[in-house]
Amino acid sequence: MTVSGTSAKRRRVDAGFLRATERDVEFLRFAGEQYAVSMLQLQRMIGASYAAAHHVKDRWPRSGWGRGRLMIHGKPVFVWPTREGLALAGLPFDPIEPSPGRIAHIEAVVDVRLWVEGRRPNAVWESERYLPRDVGGGLAAAHRPDALVTDEGQTVAVEVELTLKPRHRLEAIVGSTLSRYPAVWYFAAPGPKRALDEIADHVGRDRLQVLPLPRPS
């Protein structure tokens, strides 16, 4: 009962503001680590309908936590965190809006991460954004793998290759990566996969494992 004798309810101080859920934080962290995720990938992560993924995605722009748009015709909408979303997820990165030229690679790396985590649930995935760049010179300068995966006490580098690089460039990257990590998993499209298979025959398939790009389920 109010002083005036009416039964009006007190308006909450935070009325009209969205409060983050554990799911929001989890997906913002994933998207921030990988730069962005597509709506279809978000749906796979949630394990629910497209409508449920769309609901999660729509919360981010309304709260200021994220942005999203259609970047390439024929591709799904991609979403990524803003500065506020990165802070909410506890990530130390600057906000980056992915460019159309990079979105196919970002999408492929997320598919690989979901594939690896589905088969190795205890593995720890460390995304490229956490890794320092190679300070060495030469053709592999400033290169870093797309991720590191640690499982059962072993760490391997993960690379995703969609286009065929010149052979000497590819060999330089493989050599540089193997000089820092005990093994590399290369997920590659058909063209670069053939070249990487030939390199693996020389360096040893126990150190360079070449795999096809996973097909989203």
Backbone as CSV, one residue per row, in Angstrom:
resi,resn,N_x,N_y,N_z,CA_x,CA_y,CA_z,C_x,C_y,C_z
1,MET,0.849,-1.190,0.000,0.000,0.000,0.000,0.877,1.230,0.000
2,THR,0.631,2.177,-0.916,1.410,3.408,-0.978,0.906,4.411,0.050
3,VAL,1.690,5.482,0.233,1.299,6.518,1.183,-0.045,7.117,0.816
4,SER,-0.323,7.234,-0.505,-1.571,7.836,-0.966,-2.745,6.898,-0.861
5,GLY,-2.449,5.637,-0.517,-3.511,4.669,-0.348,-3.809,3.852,-1.584
6,THR,-3.058,4.066,-2.713,-3.276,3.269,-3.919,-2.441,2.013,-3.848
7,SER,-2.731,1.071,-4.730,-2.006,-0.207,-4.753,-1.064,-0.293,-5.943
8,ALA,-0.608,0.850,-6.449,0.299,0.851,-7.616,1.597,0.148,-7.271
9,LYS,2.119,-0.628,-8.212,3.374,-1.352,-8.012,4.549,-0.415,-8.256
10,ARG,5.600,-0.611,-7.492,6.813,0.169,-7.706,7.499,-0.306,-8.978
11,ARG,7.923,0.638,-9.772,8.634,0.318,-11.015,10.079,-0.021,-10.694
12,ARG,10.540,-1.152,-11.225,11.924,-1.549,-11.002,12.865,-0.522,-11.584
13,VAL,13.998,-0.305,-10.894,14.989,0.647,-11.377,15.533,0.235,-12.734
14,ASP,15.679,-1.092,-12.957,16.264,-1.573,-14.215,15.202,-1.969,-15.233
15,ALA,13.958,-1.487,-15.038,12.904,-1.834,-15.995,13.292,-1.366,-17.391
16,GLY,13.070,-2.239,-18.377,13.407,-1.902,-19.751,14.792,-2.317,-20.164
17,PHE,15.628,-2.755,-19.223,16.982,-3.196,-19.533,17.031,-4.718,-19.512
18,LEU,17.783,-5.285,-20.448,17.962,-6.729,-20.471,19.077,-7.119,-19.521
19,ARG,18.831,-8.164,-18.772,19.864,-8.685,-17.891,20.463,-9.938,-18.517
20,ALA,21.779,-10.030,-18.499,22.480,-11.129,-19.170,22.239,-12.441,-18.447
21,THR,22.064,-13.486,-19.223,21.961,-14.834,-18.693,23.301,-15.554,-18.864
22,GLU,23.435,-16.701,-18.226,24.649,-17.503,-18.412,24.813,-17.875,-19.879
23,ARG,23.703,-18.103,-20.561,23.761,-18.454,-21.986,24.299,-17.280,-22.799
24,ASP,23.838,-16.068,-22.503,24.358,-14.887,-23.196,25.874,-14.804,-23.045
25,VAL,26.362,-14.935,-21.813,27.792,-14.812,-21.546,28.566,-15.908,-22.271
26,GLU,28.054,-17.135,-22.231,28.734,-18.260,-22.884,28.872,-18.031,-24.385
27,PHE,27.800,-17.611,-25.033,27.828,-17.444,-26.487,28.578,-16.185,-26.892
28,LEU,28.509,-15.137,-26.094,29.308,-13.948,-26.367,30.796,-14.260,-26.268
29,ARG,31.176,-15.079,-25.283,32.582,-15.452,-25.145,33.036,-16.266,-26.358
30,PHE,32.218,-17.235,-26.763,32.570,-18.051,-27.925,32.713,-17.167,-29.161
31,ALA,31.723,-16.311,-29.416,31.765,-15.454,-30.592,32.937,-14.486,-30.541
32,GLY,33.241,-13.974,-29.350,34.371,-13.057,-29.223,35.695,-13.742,-29.465
33,GLU,35.832,-14.960,-28.995,37.074,-15.702,-29.220,37.275,-16.013,-30.698
34,GLN,36.183,-16.232,-31.414,36.268,-16.620,-32.831,35.966,-15.454,-33.772
35,TYR,35.853,-14.253,-33.266,35.530,-13.045,-34.032,34.029,-12.931,-34.303
36,ALA,33.389,-14.013,-34.757,31.970,-13.976,-35.085,31.462,-15.405,-35.217
37,VAL,30.149,-15.559,-35.193,29.512,-16.847,-35.475,28.310,-16.592,-36.373
38,SER,27.975,-17.588,-37.184,26.792,-17.468,-38.026,25.564,-17.898,-37.231
39,MET,24.407,-17.520,-37.729,23.166,-17.918,-37.076,23.014,-19.435,-37.059
40,LEU,23.433,-20.109,-38.136,23.325,-21.561,-38.172,24.264,-22.193,-37.149
41,GLN,25.451,-21.625,-36.974,26.378,-22.141,-35.967,25.844,-21.889,-34.568
42,LEU,25.250,-20.734,-34.348,24.639,-20.440,-33.055,23.529,-21.435,-32.758
43,GLN,22.763,-21.785,-33.762,21.705,-22.776,-33.589,22.285,-24.124,-33.179
44,ARG,23.383,-24.531,-33.812,24.024,-25.802,-33.460,24.547,-25.765,-32.026
45,MET,25.096,-24.625,-31.610,25.616,-24.501,-30.258,24.510,-24.600,-29.223
46,ILE,23.382,-23.980,-29.525,22.258,-24.018,-28.596,21.628,-25.406,-28.570
47,GLY,21.667,-26.082,-29.727,21.027,-27.391,-29.802,19.523,-27.279,-29.820
48,ALA,19.018,-26.179,-30.386,17.580,-25.949,-30.418,17.193,-25.438,-31.792
49,SER,15.991,-24.913,-31.896,15.461,-24.470,-33.167,16.122,-23.175,-33.636
50,TYR,15.919,-22.877,-34.917,16.426,-21.613,-35.453,15.766,-20.438,-34.742
51,ALA,14.498,-20.592,-34.379,13.790,-19.516,-33.677,14.447,-19.219,-32.335
52,ALA,14.893,-20.275,-31.627,15.562,-20.066,-30.335,16.885,-19.347,-30.530
53,ALA,17.639,-19.722,-31.566,18.901,-19.030,-31.854,18.630,-17.584,-32.241
54,HIS,17.580,-17.359,-33.005,17.231,-16.001,-33.410,16.880,-15.145,-32.192
55,HIS,16.232,-15.745,-31.219,15.890,-15.007,-29.993,17.147,-14.562,-29.255
56,VAL,18.123,-15.479,-29.153,19.381,-15.123,-28.496,20.090,-14.024,-29.275
57,LYS,20.135,-14.168,-30.590,20.816,-13.172,-31.427,20.165,-11.795,-31.313
58,ASP,18.838,-11.755,-31.248,18.125,-10.475,-31.176,18.339,-9.759,-29.845
59,ARG,18.669,-10.503,-28.805,18.909,-9.869,-27.510,20.151,-8.988,-27.540
60,TRP,21.150,-9.376,-28.344,22.435,-8.678,-28.303,22.351,-7.245,-28.815
61,PRO,21.774,-6.977,-29.992,21.691,-5.568,-30.414,20.825,-4.720,-29.480
62,ARG,19.735,-5.290,-28.956,18.848,-4.529,-28.078,19.537,-4.144,-26.774
63,SER,20.489,-4.961,-26.352,21.202,-4.689,-25.104,22.517,-3.959,-25.331
64,GLY,22.947,-3.856,-26.605,24.246,-3.255,-26.897,25.396,-4.227,-26.807
65,TRP,25.108,-5.523,-26.653,26.171,-6.522,-26.492,26.739,-7.008,-27.817
66,GLY,25.994,-6.874,-28.900,26.474,-7.428,-30.153,25.811,-6.782,-31.345
67,ARG,26.331,-7.119,-32.501,25.799,-6.651,-33.771,25.725,-7.827,-34.724
68,GLY,24.949,-7.664,-35.780,24.853,-8.732,-36.764,24.330,-8.210,-38.085
69,ARG,24.731,-8.874,-39.163,24.206,-8.500,-40.480,24.537,-9.584,-41.496
70,LEU,23.846,-9.511,-42.609,24.144,-10.376,-43.748,25.340,-9.785,-44.470
71,MET,26.414,-10.564,-44.587,27.647,-10.028,-45.141,27.891,-10.466,-46.576
72,ILE,27.473,-11.682,-46.916,27.686,-12.215,-48.263,26.396,-12.898,-48.712
73,HIS,25.980,-12.617,-49.932,24.779,-13.245,-50.475,24.947,-14.762,-50.475
74,GLY,23.951,-15.451,-49.983,23.997,-16.903,-49.923,24.538,-17.448,-48.617
75,LYS,25.100,-16.564,-47.777,25.597,-16.959,-46.466,24.578,-16.539,-45.410
76,PRO,24.597,-17.196,-44.248,23.687,-16.770,-43.189,24.135,-15.456,-42.557
77,VAL,23.291,-14.887,-41.743,23.646,-13.711,-40.955,24.731,-14.089,-39.951
78,PHE,25.711,-13.188,-39.762,26.756,-13.387,-38.764,26.581,-12.374,-37.639
79,VAL,26.928,-12.788,-36.437,26.838,-11.904,-35.269,28.185,-11.878,-34.561
80,TRP,28.481,-10.738,-33.921,29.745,-10.590,-33.204,29.538,-9.625,-32.038
81,PRO,30.384,-9.717,-30.999,30.205,-8.865,-29.822,30.734,-7.450,-30.036
82,THR,30.086,-6.508,-29.385,30.582,-5.138,-29.290,31.576,-5.055,-28.124
83,ARG,32.072,-3.873,-27.876,32.960,-3.676,-26.726,32.252,-4.061,-25.429
84,GLU,30.963,-3.701,-25.322,30.206,-4.039,-24.128,30.024,-5.550,-23.998
85,GLY,29.793,-6.213,-25.128,29.641,-7.664,-25.099,30.925,-8.373,-24.731
86,LEU,32.056,-7.897,-25.245,33.347,-8.485,-24.902,33.638,-8.309,-23.414
87,ALA,33.308,-7.137,-22.874,33.533,-6.888,-21.453,32.644,-7.800,-20.610
88,LEU,31.400,-7.967,-21.028,30.479,-8.842,-20.307,30.994,-10.278,-20.274
89,ALA,31.623,-10.709,-21.384,32.163,-12.069,-21.471,33.532,-12.196,-20.807
90,GLY,34.093,-11.086,-20.326,35.396,-11.131,-19.673,36.551,-11.321,-20.631
91,LEU,36.394,-10.857,-21.870,37.439,-11.018,-22.879,38.264,-9.749,-23.018
92,PRO,39.581,-9.881,-23.234,40.465,-8.710,-23.272,40.641,-8.105,-24.652
93,PHE,39.803,-8.461,-25.623,40.026,-8.066,-27.006,39.327,-6.751,-27.344
94,ASP,39.854,-6.095,-28.376,39.165,-4.939,-28.945,38.057,-5.440,-29.878
95,PRO,36.963,-4.696,-29.967,35.887,-5.127,-30.875,36.329,-5.022,-32.328
96,ILE,36.005,-6.043,-33.105,36.349,-6.066,-34.526,35.125,-6.514,-35.305
97,GLU,34.715,-5.709,-36.282,33.667,-6.140,-37.198,34.327,-6.912,-38.327
98,PRO,34.010,-8.191,-38.480,34.692,-8.983,-39.507,34.381,-8.466,-40.903
99,SER,35.369,-8.552,-41.768,35.199,-8.100,-43.144,34.629,-9.235,-43.992
100,PRO,33.915,-8.917,-45.066,33.411,-9.965,-45.953,34.517,-10.873,-46.484
101,GLY,35.721,-10.312,-46.663,36.819,-11.121,-47.168,37.313,-12.170,-46.195
102,ARG,37.039,-11.984,-44.905,37.513,-12.935,-43.896,36.420,-13.860,-43.390
103,ILE,35.167,-13.576,-43.742,34.077,-14.272,-43.076,34.045,-15.762,-43.390
104,ALA,34.448,-16.165,-44.617,34.449,-17.594,-44.961,35.449,-18.347,-44.083
105,HIS,36.622,-17.734,-43.848,37.621,-18.387,-43.004,37.140,-18.448,-41.557
106,ILE,36.553,-17.366,-41.074,36.017,-17.360,-39.704,34.965,-18.454,-39.543
107,GLU,34.081,-18.562,-40.518,33.040,-19.587,-40.476,33.644,-20.988,-40.451
108,ALA,34.671,-21.220,-41.274,35.303,-22.542,-41.338,35.999,-22.892,-40.028
109,VAL,36.660,-21.916,-39.401,37.341,-22.182,-38.133,36.319,-22.524,-37.050
110,VAL,35.196,-21.831,-37.028,34.150,-22.164,-36.051,33.626,-23.580,-36.290
111,ASP,33.431,-23.955,-37.554,32.996,-25.322,-37.852,34.009,-26.341,-37.337
112,VAL,35.297,-26.045,-37.512,36.336,-26.957,-37.011,36.281,-27.027,-35.483
113,ARG,36.131,-25.889,-34.831,36.059,-25.894,-33.363,34.880,-26.741,-32.876
114,LEU,33.710,-26.564,-33.480,32.551,-27.354,-33.071,32.779,-28.837,-33.341
115,TRP,33.451,-29.145,-34.435,33.760,-30.546,-34.775,34.715,-31.145,-33.757
116,VAL,35.773,-30.423,-33.423,36.753,-30.924,-32.453,36.115,-31.082,-31.076
117,GLU,35.377,-30.083,-30.635,34.778,-30.140,-29.306,33.716,-31.229,-29.211
118,GLY,33.062,-31.551,-30.338,32.091,-32.634,-30.334,32.737,-33.999,-30.193
119,ARG,33.986,-34.125,-30.628,34.683,-35.408,-30.553,35.661,-35.490,-29.392
120,ARG,36.088,-34.371,-28.882,37.007,-34.335,-27.745,36.445,-33.357,-26.700
121,PRO,35.425,-33.796,-25.958,34.738,-32.882,-25.034,35.615,-32.360,-23.903
122,ASN,36.711,-33.033,-23.604,37.605,-32.580,-22.532,38.745,-31.700,-23.032
123,ALA,38.825,-31.515,-24.345,39.910,-30.712,-24.916,39.697,-29.235,-24.617
124,VAL,40.797,-28.505,-24.533,40.763,-27.056,-24.329,41.166,-26.393,-25.638
125,TRP,40.281,-25.574,-26.162,40.527,-24.848,-27.412,40.983,-23.441,-27.066
126,GLU,42.146,-23.048,-27.562,42.670,-21.698,-27.363,42.703,-21.003,-28.717
127,SER,41.872,-20.007,-28.888,41.719,-19.401,-30.206,42.918,-18.537,-30.585
128,GLU,42.987,-18.232,-31.856,44.058,-17.401,-32.413,44.203,-16.073,-31.673
129,ARG,43.101,-15.531,-31.199,43.149,-14.195,-30.600,43.967,-14.153,-29.312
130,TYR,44.170,-15.305,-28.688,44.980,-15.355,-27.479,46.468,-15.527,-27.777
131,LEU,46.809,-15.887,-28.998,48.171,-16.314,-29.307,49.019,-15.151,-29.796
132,PRO,50.282,-15.067,-29.362,51.178,-14.031,-29.885,51.567,-14.342,-31.318
133,ARG,51.835,-13.304,-32.077,52.285,-13.511,-33.454,53.745,-13.938,-33.476
134,ASP,54.094,-14.699,-34.495,55.477,-15.116,-34.696,56.325,-13.868,-34.962
135,VAL,57.374,-13.716,-34.171,58.222,-12.531,-34.343,59.376,-12.782,-35.303
136,GLY,59.458,-13.968,-35.856,60.542,-14.268,-36.769,60.355,-13.586,-38.109
137,GLY,61.368,-13.614,-38.936,61.289,-13.007,-40.252,60.928,-14.035,-41.299
138,GLY,61.073,-13.659,-42.550,60.847,-14.591,-43.641,59.385,-14.715,-44.015
139,LEU,59.087,-15.749,-44.786,57.754,-15.927,-45.345,56.694,-16.197,-44.299
140,ALA,57.070,-16.740,-43.165,56.101,-17.093,-42.127,56.001,-16.030,-41.049
141,ALA,56.591,-14.860,-41.286,56.559,-13.799,-40.272,55.128,-13.402,-39.959
142,ALA,54.896,-13.092,-38.693,53.594,-12.628,-38.195,52.504,-13.690,-38.324
143,HIS,52.873,-14.929,-38.607,51.864,-15.975,-38.713,51.629,-16.618,-37.355
144,ARG,50.392,-16.945,-37.081,50.057,-17.726,-35.902,48.968,-18.712,-36.300
145,PRO,48.923,-19.876,-35.659,47.895,-20.851,-36.029,46.506,-20.332,-35.698
146,ASP,45.511,-20.976,-36.262,44.132,-20.582,-35.997,43.690,-20.944,-34.591
147,ALA,44.358,-21.908,-33.971,44.027,-22.290,-32.595,45.065,-23.278,-32.089
148,LEU,45.044,-23.478,-30.784,45.756,-24.584,-30.143,44.720,-25.448,-29.449
149,VAL,44.930,-26.758,-29.503,44.055,-27.701,-28.804,44.910,-28.528,-27.857
150,THR,44.527,-28.532,-26.589,45.234,-29.312,-25.579,44.300,-30.389,-25.047
151,ASP,44.759,-31.622,-25.120,43.954,-32.752,-24.655,44.893,-33.858,-24.193
152,GLU,44.580,-34.419,-23.044,45.376,-35.515,-22.473,46.842,-35.123,-22.362
153,GLY,47.099,-33.884,-21.994,48.464,-33.428,-21.761,49.242,-33.079,-23.002
154,GLN,48.629,-33.144,-24.167,49.319,-32.830,-25.414,48.664,-31.629,-26.083
155,THR,49.505,-30.778,-26.690,49.010,-29.589,-27.386,49.391,-29.663,-28.852
156,VAL,48.409,-29.422,-29.715,48.669,-29.375,-31.155,48.158,-28.054,-31.701
157,ALA,48.765,-27.595,-32.778,48.290,-26.405,-33.473,47.211,-26.808,-34.475
158,VAL,46.271,-25.918,-34.683,45.189,-26.157,-35.638,45.255,-25.086,-36.722
159,GLU,45.216,-25.520,-37.962,45.196,-24.606,-39.099,44.003,-24.944,-39.990
160,VAL,43.389,-23.906,-40.546,42.291,-24.083,-41.495,42.687,-23.394,-42.793
161,GLU,42.705,-24.153,-43.888,43.178,-23.631,-45.174,42.085,-23.798,-46.217
162,LEU,41.624,-22.670,-46.762,40.564,-22.711,-47.769,41.079,-22.513,-49.184
163,THR,42.186,-21.816,-49.321,42.717,-21.520,-50.653,44.153,-22.032,-50.774
164,LEU,44.534,-22.324,-51.985,45.868,-22.860,-52.233,46.896,-21.737,-52.270
165,LYS,47.814,-21.747,-51.323,48.913,-20.786,-51.300,50.053,-21.309,-52.180
166,PRO,50.966,-20.442,-52.596,52.166,-20.935,-53.282,52.877,-21.979,-52.420
167,ARG,53.440,-22.980,-53.077,54.022,-24.109,-52.351,55.090,-23.650,-51.356
168,HIS,55.962,-22.723,-51.752,57.031,-22.304,-50.856,56.467,-21.576,-49.637
169,ARG,55.369,-20.850,-49.827,54.726,-20.163,-48.708,54.115,-21.177,-47.737
170,LEU,53.447,-22.176,-48.279,52.824,-23.210,-47.453,53.873,-23.999,-46.672
171,GLU,54.974,-24.350,-47.344,56.040,-25.083,-46.663,56.661,-24.244,-45.547
172,ALA,56.792,-22.930,-45.784,57.362,-22.057,-44.764,56.462,-21.986,-43.537
173,ILE,55.149,-21.902,-43.755,54.205,-21.839,-42.630,54.217,-23.147,-41.857
174,VAL,54.198,-24.266,-42.572,54.244,-25.571,-41.898,55.523,-25.701,-41.087
175,GLY,56.661,-25.333,-41.682,57.932,-25.437,-40.968,57.975,-24.549,-39.743
176,SER,57.495,-23.319,-39.879,57.472,-22.390,-38.749,56.590,-22.914,-37.628
177,THR,55.424,-23.443,-37.985,54.498,-23.943,-36.965,55.056,-25.172,-36.270
178,LEU,55.660,-26.070,-37.036,56.221,-27.285,-36.433,57.467,-26.995,-35.605
179,SER,58.093,-25.844,-35.813,59.241,-25.483,-34.989,58.805,-25.048,-33.591
180,ARG,57.510,-24.707,-33.441,57.010,-24.218,-32.158,56.064,-25.188,-31.463
181,TYR,55.463,-26.084,-32.243,54.480,-27.005,-31.674,54.807,-28.430,-32.132
182,PRO,54.492,-29.423,-31.304,54.882,-30.798,-31.646,54.130,-31.392,-32.829
183,ALA,52.931,-30.866,-33.108,52.146,-31.407,-34.220,51.152,-30.355,-34.689
184,VAL,50.671,-30.550,-35.928,49.692,-29.642,-36.514,48.557,-30.461,-37.118
185,TRP,47.337,-30.021,-36.852,46.180,-30.544,-37.564,45.786,-29.517,-38.615
186,TYR,45.839,-29.895,-39.876,45.434,-29.006,-40.960,44.080,-29.471,-41.503
187,PHE,43.070,-28.620,-41.406,41.769,-28.876,-42.013,41.735,-28.065,-43.297
188,ALA,41.610,-28.750,-44.427,41.840,-28.065,-45.698,40.799,-28.412,-46.744
189,ALA,40.530,-27.422,-47.606,39.712,-27.642,-48.791,40.485,-28.542,-49.765
190,PRO,39.811,-29.118,-50.762,40.474,-30.107,-51.634,41.766,-29.632,-52.264
191,GLY,41.828,-28.391,-52.790,43.048,-27.912,-53.445,44.241,-27.883,-52.517
192,PRO,44.188,-27.125,-51.422,45.326,-27.116,-50.501,45.557,-28.450,-49.804
193,LYS,44.519,-29.278,-49.688,44.711,-30.580,-49.033,45.683,-31.449,-49.816
194,ARG,45.594,-31.416,-51.144,46.518,-32.220,-51.947,47.960,-31.767,-51.725
195,ALA,48.192,-30.464,-51.710,49.545,-29.958,-51.482,50.023,-30.285,-50.075
196,LEU,49.139,-30.171,-49.092,49.518,-30.473,-47.708,49.784,-31.961,-47.513
197,ASP,49.062,-32.811,-48.227,49.333,-34.252,-48.148,50.751,-34.555,-48.626
198,GLU,51.189,-33.859,-49.675,52.554,-34.069,-50.168,53.588,-33.587,-49.152
199,ILE,53.312,-32.452,-48.522,54.238,-31.954,-47.487,54.265,-32.905,-46.303
200,ALA,53.090,-33.453,-45.940,53.026,-34.381,-44.812,53.850,-35.638,-45.071
201,ASP,53.929,-36.051,-46.332,54.747,-37.233,-46.654,56.218,-36.983,-46.350
202,HIS,56.644,-35.725,-46.403,58.048,-35.391,-46.143,58.319,-35.155,-44.653
203,VAL,57.429,-34.452,-43.986,57.697,-34.103,-42.583,57.206,-35.171,-41.606
204,GLY,56.349,-36.078,-42.095,55.833,-37.133,-41.233,54.393,-36.867,-40.832
205,ARG,53.552,-37.838,-41.077,52.132,-37.665,-40.781,51.832,-37.753,-39.285
206,ASP,52.809,-38.177,-38.500,52.619,-38.124,-37.052,52.705,-36.681,-36.550
207,ARG,53.350,-35.810,-37.331,53.466,-34.406,-36.942,52.511,-33.513,-37.731
208,LEU,52.226,-33.853,-38.972,51.319,-33.061,-39.806,50.169,-33.945,-40.236
209,GLN,49.027,-33.753,-39.601,47.834,-34.521,-39.945,46.937,-33.645,-40.806
210,VAL,46.592,-34.135,-41.985,45.807,-33.365,-42.932,44.401,-33.969,-43.001
211,LEU,43.403,-33.117,-42.748,42.023,-33.569,-42.669,41.138,-32.723,-43.573
212,PRO,40.041,-33.302,-44.084,39.094,-32.488,-44.855,38.344,-31.531,-43.936
213,LEU,37.811,-30.479,-44.503,36.980,-29.584,-43.729,35.737,-30.319,-43.248
214,PRO,35.364,-30.161,-41.990,34.169,-30.859,-41.495,32.901,-30.332,-42.153
215,ARG,31.977,-31.219,-42.358,30.675,-30.820,-42.889,29.754,-30.551,-41.725
216,PRO,29.174,-29.360,-41.662,28.266,-29.056,-40.542,27.112,-30.064,-40.509
217,SER,26.807,-30.550,-39.309,25.718,-31.536,-39.181,24.419,-30.830,-38.856
